[in-house]
């Protein structure tokens, strides 16, 4: 009987299973040999391609404006693909001219959206550039402001800060200085912050970044457009001078001359008016170009001298007295016109008499002089 073969001392080792590599997986996806591309298969030559590359201007110089796409938010900004060898970086503080503290950069610079960027640095050691949107908006804001200043338009802007000299307003994203002397009826206090004021430009200089505005100039221009001689206005006495008082009327400076305060003679102006006193006056003349008005209170006196006796009573009856004054002026105007009309109608009967009696060589000139005298 044959003996069974003796069992081996050691079992044969198992074969190791080789896992597919990344190259093997790619090989399964892209099977077959790489196709050969011949010069005849393309529509341009190597010379034409080299020439096109040489003529391409990438314009990655500092201050250049390029198109780009934000691809990723990173740290305190975002990466922007502008076609350079490395993605450019847009810092948060360069995202917008209109937002000082950026809390959500995604609301200002959305991903995968083509935008304009300005290059603001040279390449660093990693070949990265810094870009800005704020610089582009800054330049556009100055161009807009220069256009508005050229047409002398009135604009509105919010107050964002105050200092000892005046207030700071935000005009199309730029900080404009509003001197305290050009505030209409207000002082540069913290109460101004957040208010929207009407403004006109005093100085616009992009070379020195100087932008100065006036609230008083804008207010005066609007008010002067609606003012006429004979209007009744209310104001406050700002200062007394030997020749009269200066009265502020809605931001405008009006002169109440001493001869226009009362029909009676005034020996001591301080006994009649004091700084800070509220008064009612009638406009008797105005200079719309310079925003100045001439005022009168004697036209509001029910009786001559009432401003010296009881100014408050004069102001209390100012509306009624002004109405009576206007009615009297209108009646006098109509009387002058009727007198002139009578003269014109009587010309046919009186020309011969005028020629013989007056001895004048030009009787028509005599009639014209008489008309001017009646209508003046």
C-alpha positions as CSV (number, residue, x, y, z in Angstrom):
1,X,0.0,0.0,0.0
2,X,1.3,3.4,-1.0
3,X,1.8,5.9,1.7
4,X,0.0,9.3,1.4
5,X,2.4,12.2,0.7
6,X,3.4,14.0,3.8
7,X,1.8,17.3,4.5
8,X,4.0,20.3,3.8
9,X,5.3,22.0,6.8
10,X,4.2,25.3,5.6
11,X,1.2,26.3,3.5
12,X,1.9,28.1,0.3
13,X,1.7,31.9,0.7
14,X,-1.4,33.6,-0.8
15,X,-0.9,36.0,-3.8
16,X,-1.3,39.7,-3.0
17,X,-4.2,41.5,-4.7
18,X,-2.9,44.6,-6.6
19,X,-5.3,47.6,-6.2
20,X,-5.8,49.8,-9.3
21,X,-3.9,53.0,-9.2
22,X,-5.2,56.5,-10.3
23,X,-3.4,56.0,-13.6
24,X,-5.2,52.7,-14.1
25,X,-8.6,54.3,-13.5
26,X,-7.8,57.1,-15.9
27,X,-6.6,54.5,-18.4
28,X,-10.0,52.8,-18.2
29,X,-11.8,56.0,-18.9
30,X,-9.6,57.2,-21.8
31,X,-8.7,54.1,-23.7
32,X,-6.8,53.9,-26.9
33,X,-3.8,55.7,-28.2
34,X,-3.6,59.5,-28.2
35,X,-4.6,60.9,-31.6
36,X,-1.9,62.5,-33.6
37,X,-2.6,66.0,-34.6
38,X,-0.9,67.1,-37.8
39,X,-0.3,70.6,-39.1
40,X,-2.9,70.0,-41.8
41,X,-5.6,69.3,-39.2
42,X,-5.5,72.9,-37.7
43,X,-6.6,76.1,-39.4
44,X,-3.5,78.1,-38.4
45,X,0.2,77.7,-38.5
46,X,2.8,77.8,-35.7
47,X,3.9,81.2,-37.0
48,X,0.4,82.6,-36.9
49,X,0.0,81.3,-33.3
50,X,3.3,82.8,-32.1
51,X,2.3,86.1,-33.7
52,X,-1.1,86.1,-32.0
53,X,0.6,85.4,-28.6
54,X,3.1,88.2,-29.1
55,X,0.3,90.7,-30.0
56,X,-1.8,89.8,-27.0
57,X,-1.7,92.5,-24.3
58,X,-2.5,91.1,-20.9
59,X,-2.4,94.6,-19.3
60,X,-1.5,93.4,-15.9
61,X,0.2,96.7,-15.0
62,X,-0.5,98.7,-11.9
63,X,-3.7,101.0,-12.3
64,X,-4.9,99.0,-15.3
65,X,-8.6,98.0,-15.3
66,X,-9.3,94.4,-16.2
67,X,-12.3,92.1,-16.3
68,X,-12.3,89.2,-13.8
69,X,-14.5,86.7,-11.9
70,X,-14.5,86.2,-8.2
71,X,-13.8,82.4,-7.6
72,X,-13.4,82.0,-3.9
73,X,-13.9,83.9,-0.6
74,X,-10.8,83.7,1.4
75,X,-9.9,85.3,4.7
76,X,-10.6,89.1,4.6
77,X,-11.3,89.2,0.9
78,X,-11.7,87.0,-2.2
79,X,-9.7,85.4,-5.0
80,X,-10.3,86.8,-8.5
81,X,-9.4,85.2,-11.8
82,X,-8.2,88.0,-14.1
83,X,-6.4,85.7,-16.5
84,X,-3.0,86.0,-14.8
85,X,-0.8,83.1,-13.9
86,X,-2.1,83.4,-10.3
87,X,-5.5,84.5,-8.9
88,X,-5.5,88.1,-7.8
89,X,-6.7,89.1,-4.3
90,X,-9.4,91.6,-3.6
91,X,-9.2,92.9,0.1
92,X,-12.5,93.7,1.9
93,X,-11.6,97.3,2.2
94,X,-11.3,97.6,-1.6
95,X,-14.7,96.1,-2.3
96,X,-16.9,99.2,-2.3
97,X,-16.7,103.0,-2.0
98,X,-20.1,103.1,-0.5
99,X,-19.6,100.7,2.4
100,X,-16.9,101.5,5.1
101,X,-17.2,98.3,7.1
102,X,-17.8,95.2,5.0
103,X,-19.7,92.6,6.9
104,X,-20.8,90.4,4.0
105,X,-18.4,90.4,1.0
106,X,-20.7,88.1,-1.0
107,X,-23.4,90.8,-1.2
108,X,-20.9,93.1,-2.9
109,X,-18.8,90.7,-5.0
110,X,-20.8,87.6,-6.1
111,X,-19.0,84.5,-7.3
112,X,-18.9,83.6,-11.0
113,X,-19.9,87.1,-12.1
114,X,-17.8,89.1,-14.5
115,X,-16.9,92.5,-13.0
116,X,-14.3,95.3,-13.6
117,X,-11.3,95.4,-11.3
118,X,-8.3,97.8,-11.0
119,X,-4.9,96.5,-10.3
120,X,-3.4,98.3,-7.4
121,X,-0.1,96.5,-6.8
122,X,2.9,94.8,-8.4
123,X,3.2,91.0,-8.3
124,X,4.4,89.6,-5.0
125,X,6.9,86.7,-4.8
126,X,4.1,84.3,-5.5
127,X,3.0,86.2,-8.6
128,X,-0.2,87.5,-7.0
129,X,-1.7,90.9,-7.7
130,X,-4.0,93.1,-5.5
131,X,-7.1,94.4,-7.2
132,X,-9.8,96.9,-6.3
133,X,-13.4,97.8,-7.1
134,X,-13.4,100.9,-4.8
135,X,-10.8,102.7,-7.0
136,X,-13.0,102.4,-10.1
137,X,-16.0,103.7,-8.2
138,X,-13.9,106.5,-6.7
139,X,-13.0,107.8,-10.2
140,X,-16.6,107.5,-11.5
141,X,-17.8,109.5,-8.4
142,X,-15.5,112.4,-9.2
143,X,-16.6,112.4,-12.8
144,X,-20.3,112.5,-11.7
145,X,-19.6,115.3,-9.2
146,X,-17.8,117.4,-11.8
147,X,-20.8,117.1,-14.1
148,X,-23.2,118.2,-11.3
149,X,-20.9,121.1,-10.4
150,X,-20.7,122.3,-14.0
151,X,-24.5,122.6,-14.1
152,X,-24.7,124.1,-10.6
153,X,-27.4,121.7,-9.5
154,X,-28.8,121.2,-6.0
155,X,-28.3,117.8,-4.6
156,X,-29.2,115.9,-1.4
157,X,-26.7,114.1,0.8
158,X,-26.6,112.6,4.4
159,X,-24.5,114.0,7.2
160,X,-22.1,111.2,8.4
161,X,-20.0,113.2,10.9
162,X,-19.4,116.6,12.6
163,X,-16.3,118.4,13.8
164,X,-15.4,121.8,15.2
165,X,-15.4,123.4,11.8
166,X,-18.6,122.0,10.4
167,X,-20.0,118.7,9.2
168,X,-19.0,115.8,6.9
169,X,-21.5,114.8,4.1
170,X,-21.4,111.7,1.9
171,X,-21.8,112.8,-1.7
172,X,-21.9,110.0,-4.2
173,X,-19.6,108.0,-1.9
174,X,-17.1,110.8,-1.4
175,X,-16.7,112.8,1.9
176,X,-17.5,116.5,1.4
177,X,-16.8,119.2,4.0
178,X,-19.7,121.5,5.0
179,X,-18.4,124.6,6.8
180,X,-20.4,125.6,9.9
181,X,-20.9,129.0,8.4
182,X,-22.7,127.4,5.4
183,X,-25.3,125.6,7.5
184,X,-28.8,127.2,7.2
185,X,-30.3,127.8,10.6
186,X,-28.4,125.0,12.4
187,X,-25.2,124.4,14.3
188,X,-22.7,121.5,13.6
189,X,-23.8,119.3,16.5
190,X,-24.3,115.5,16.8
191,X,-28.0,116.1,16.1
192,X,-27.1,116.6,12.4
193,X,-25.7,113.1,11.9
194,X,-28.2,111.1,9.9
195,X,-30.0,114.1,8.5
196,X,-30.2,114.6,4.7
197,X,-29.4,118.2,3.6
198,X,-29.8,120.1,0.4
199,X,-26.4,121.2,-0.9
200,X,-24.6,123.1,-3.6
201,X,-20.9,122.9,-4.5
202,X,-18.5,125.5,-3.3
203,X,-15.2,123.8,-4.4
204,X,-14.6,120.7,-6.5
205,X,-11.0,119.7,-7.0
206,X,-10.2,116.1,-7.8
207,X,-6.5,116.9,-8.0
208,X,-6.3,117.8,-4.3
209,X,-9.3,115.6,-3.3
210,X,-11.0,118.7,-2.0
211,X,-14.8,118.8,-2.0
212,X,-16.6,121.6,-0.2
213,X,-20.4,122.1,-0.1
214,X,-22.9,124.6,1.2
215,X,-26.3,124.0,2.7
216,X,-27.1,127.8,3.0
217,X,-26.5,128.4,-0.7
218,X,-29.0,125.7,-1.7
219,X,-31.7,126.8,0.8
220,X,-31.3,130.5,-0.2
221,X,-31.5,129.7,-3.9
222,X,-34.8,127.8,-3.4
223,X,-36.3,130.4,-1.2
224,X,-35.2,133.3,-3.3
225,X,-37.0,131.7,-6.3
226,X,-40.3,132.1,-4.4
227,X,-39.8,135.5,-2.9
228,X,-41.2,138.8,-4.2
229,X,-41.2,142.4,-3.1
230,X,-44.0,143.0,-0.6
231,X,-43.8,139.4,0.9
232,X,-44.2,139.2,4.6
233,X,-41.5,137.1,6.3
234,X,-40.4,136.1,9.8
235,X,-36.8,136.0,11.0
236,X,-34.4,136.5,13.9
237,X,-32.2,139.5,14.6
238,X,-28.6,138.3,14.3
239,X,-26.6,141.5,14.8
240,X,-27.0,145.2,15.3
241,X,-25.0,147.9,13.5
242,X,-25.1,151.7,13.6
243,X,-26.9,151.7,10.3
244,X,-29.5,148.9,11.1
245,X,-30.0,145.3,11.9
246,X,-29.2,142.0,10.2
247,X,-32.0,139.6,10.2
248,X,-31.7,135.9,9.3
249,X,-34.7,134.7,7.3
250,X,-34.6,131.0,6.5
251,X,-30.9,131.0,6.0
252,X,-30.8,134.3,4.1
253,X,-29.2,137.5,5.4
254,X,-31.6,140.5,5.3
255,X,-30.8,144.1,6.1
256,X,-33.3,146.0,8.1
257,X,-32.0,149.6,7.6
258,X,-32.5,152.0,10.5
259,X,-34.6,154.2,8.1
260,X,-36.9,151.3,7.5
261,X,-37.6,150.4,11.1
262,X,-40.1,153.1,11.9
263,X,-41.6,156.3,10.5
264,X,-40.4,158.0,13.7
265,X,-36.8,158.9,14.3
266,X,-34.7,156.3,16.2
267,X,-32.1,157.6,18.6
268,X,-31.1,154.2,20.3
269,X,-31.5,151.1,18.1
270,X,-30.9,148.7,21.1
271,X,-34.1,150.0,22.7
272,X,-36.1,148.8,19.8
273,X,-34.3,145.6,18.7
274,X,-32.0,143.0,20.3
275,X,-30.0,140.1,18.9
276,X,-32.1,136.9,19.1
277,X,-35.4,138.8,18.8
278,X,-38.0,137.3,16.5
279,X,-39.4,139.9,14.1
280,X,-41.8,140.1,11.1
281,X,-40.7,142.2,8.2
282,X,-41.7,143.0,4.7
283,X,-39.4,142.5,1.7
284,X,-38.9,145.8,-0.1
285,X,-36.0,144.6,-2.4
286,X,-33.9,141.5,-3.1
287,X,-30.7,140.4,-4.8
288,X,-31.4,136.8,-6.0
289,X,-27.9,136.3,-7.3
290,X,-26.2,136.9,-4.0
291,X,-29.1,135.9,-1.8
292,X,-29.6,139.2,0.0
293,X,-32.9,140.9,0.8
294,X,-33.8,144.4,2.1
295,X,-36.4,144.5,4.8
296,X,-38.8,147.0,6.4
297,X,-41.0,147.1,9.5
298,X,-42.2,150.6,9.2
299,X,-44.5,149.4,6.4
300,X,-46.2,147.2,9.0
301,X,-46.9,150.1,11.5
302,X,-50.6,150.7,11.9
303,X,-49.6,154.2,13.1
304,X,-46.3,156.0,12.7
305,X,-44.0,155.3,15.7
306,X,-45.7,152.0,16.8
307,X,-42.4,150.1,16.4
308,X,-40.9,152.4,19.1
309,X,-43.9,152.1,21.4
310,X,-44.9,148.4,21.1
311,X,-43.0,146.2,18.6
312,X,-44.9,143.0,19.7
313,X,-48.2,144.7,18.8
314,X,-46.9,145.6,15.4
315,X,-45.8,142.0,14.7
316,X,-49.2,140.6,16.0
317,X,-51.0,142.8,13.5
318,X,-48.4,142.3,10.7
319,X,-50.6,140.2,8.4
320,X,-53.5,142.6,8.5
321,X,-51.3,145.7,8.1
322,X,-49.5,144.1,5.2
323,X,-52.7,143.4,3.4
324,X,-53.9,147.0,3.9
325,X,-50.5,148.2,2.7
326,X,-50.8,146.1,-0.5
327,X,-54.4,147.3,-1.1
328,X,-53.2,150.9,-0.7
329,X,-50.2,150.4,-3.1
330,X,-52.6,148.8,-5.7
331,X,-55.0,151.7,-5.4
332,X,-52.2,154.2,-6.0
333,X,-51.0,152.2,-9.0
334,X,-54.4,152.2,-10.6
335,X,-54.8,155.9,-9.9
336,X,-51.5,156.6,-11.7
337,X,-52.5,154.4,-14.7
338,X,-55.9,156.2,-14.9
339,X,-54.2,159.6,-14.9
340,X,-51.8,158.5,-17.6
341,X,-54.7,157.2,-19.7
342,X,-56.5,160.6,-19.4
343,X,-53.4,162.4,-20.7
344,X,-53.2,160.0,-23.6
345,X,-56.8,160.5,-24.5
346,X,-56.5,164.2,-24.3
347,X,-53.5,164.4,-26.7
348,X,-55.6,165.1,-29.7
349,X,-57.1,168.3,-28.3
350,X,-54.0,169.6,-26.5
351,X,-51.1,169.1,-28.9
352,X,-51.7,172.4,-30.6
353,X,-52.0,174.2,-27.3
354,X,-48.8,172.5,-26.0
355,X,-47.0,173.6,-29.1
356,X,-48.0,177.2,-28.9
357,X,-48.1,177.8,-25.2
358,X,-45.0,175.9,-24.0
359,X,-42.8,177.1,-26.8
360,X,-41.3,173.6,-26.8
361,X,-39.9,172.3,-30.1
362,X,-41.1,168.7,-29.3
363,X,-44.6,168.7,-27.6
364,X,-44.6,164.8,-27.7
365,X,-41.5,164.8,-25.6
366,X,-43.3,167.0,-23.0
367,X,-46.2,164.5,-22.9
368,X,-43.8,161.6,-22.5
369,X,-42.1,163.4,-19.6
370,X,-45.4,164.0,-17.9
371,X,-46.3,160.3,-18.2
372,X,-43.1,159.2,-16.7
373,X,-43.7,161.6,-13.8
374,X,-47.1,160.2,-13.1
375,X,-46.1,156.5,-13.4
376,X,-43.0,156.8,-11.2
